[in-house]
Amino acid sequence: MLELRPTCEHCNTPLPPDSPDARICSYECTFCAHCADTVLGHTCPNCGGGFVPRPIRPARNWKNGNFLGNDPASTVVKYRPADLAAHAELLAQLADVPAQAR
């Protein structure tokens, strides 16, 4: 189950569970849309994978108890700004490799 991490790992912007601006990679590294798109070039600085919009867990119990009340979002902040020089090297290395092929 997704942790729904509370902030952008790069800029520490709050990303509540219902935020349409949260982006995640397959390891659930979490970034805001601005950092994912503009700063990180759609490439996770931790694994090299691409980003997708993070799903929004229902706030209300629509069915079978699957909602935030039973499965709350994480409150653990993982603030680890990307090393932008190292990330530029990674982007150069992956320039010709589409996200789905990494």
Summary of the structure (lengths in Angstrom):
residues: 102
radius of gyration: 14.6
end to end distance: 23.4
largest distance: 46.9
contacts: 269
relative contact order: 0.23
helix: 20%
strand: 10%
